[in-house]
Amino acid sequence: MYHLLIVDDEEKIRAVIREYALFGGYQVSEAADGMEALNLCKLNEYDLIVMDIMMPRLDGFSACKEIRKIRDVPIIMLSARGEEYDKLFGFELGIDDYVVKPFSPKELLARINAVLARRSAAAPETPPVLAFGGLEINIPARTVTVDGTKVEMTPKEYDLLFYLIQNKNLALSRNKLLSDIWGYDYFGDDRTIDTHIKNLRNNLGPYRDHIVTLRGVGYKFEE
C-alpha cells in the first residue's frame, strides 16, 4: 500500500484529500507545515508528498528543497497562486506536478495515481548501474559520478539524463521530453528542456558530448 504525506496548514483541505486518498486505497499521514513535514521525512519514508506552498514556519518550496536532500520522493505542489513563475520555480526544484487551488479532489487523486504509475513502471526494467566510460549512473541510489567524483544534480536533471540514456541513440523531440518526463501537457515552452540540457551538460563535464543537439528536433544521448 502506497503511503502519502499530506502537507497543508488548512485542516479542512487535509481532511478532503485524506478522505479521497483513503478511499483510493492509500495510507495517509499529515503535517500542518513544512517544518513538520521535513521532520517526518527524516523519520519515515513516503511514496508521495502532496504539499501546499504558502505555510507557516517553512513554506512548501523551502520544505521541498530540504526534503530533496534526504529523500527521493515524488512531490505534488498545491497553491492558490497560478503564476507561471511559481510553477517554473517548482519544476526547477524537481517537483512532479503542480495543482492550483481550488482543485477537484478526483483530479488530484488521478494525478497522484499517474505520478506513482510512472515511477513504478520504469523501475523494474532498469539495470541497477549504467556506465559509459567514466560516466556512471547508479539507478537505485540515484547518483551520478564523473571519473569517480559524485555530481550533484536536481531530481529533474537526473530524470532527464536517465530518460535520454534509456532511449540512447534515439531522436527525442522537446515535446516528447516534456510530456514523458513531466507527465502531462506542459504549461510552459520548450526552453525548460534547453535549460535543463545546458545544466546537465555542465554537470557531465568531459562527457557532455554524449548529449547531442538535433537542430529543429530535440536531443539524443549518443553512446
QUIPE-V486585 format. One record per run of one state. SS is the DSSP state (H for helix, E for strand, C for the rest). FROM is the first residue (numbers start at 1). TO is the last residue. If there is no record, write none. Layout:
SS,FROM,TO ; SS,FROM,TO
This chain:
C,1,2 ; E,3,7 ; C,8,10 ; H,11,23 ; C,24,26 ; E,27,31 ; C,32,33 ; H,34,43 ; C,44,47 ; E,48,52 ; C,53,59 ; H,60,68 ; C,69,73 ; E,74,79 ; C,80,83 ; H,84,92 ; C,93,96 ; E,97,100 ; C,101,104 ; H,105,123 ; C,124,128 ; E,129,132 ; C,133,134 ; E,135,138 ; C,139,142 ; E,143,146 ; C,147,148 ; E,149,151 ; C,152,154 ; H,155,166 ; C,167,171 ; E,172,173 ; H,174,182 ; C,183,190 ; H,191,210 ; E,211,214 ; C,215,217 ; E,218,221 ; C,222,223
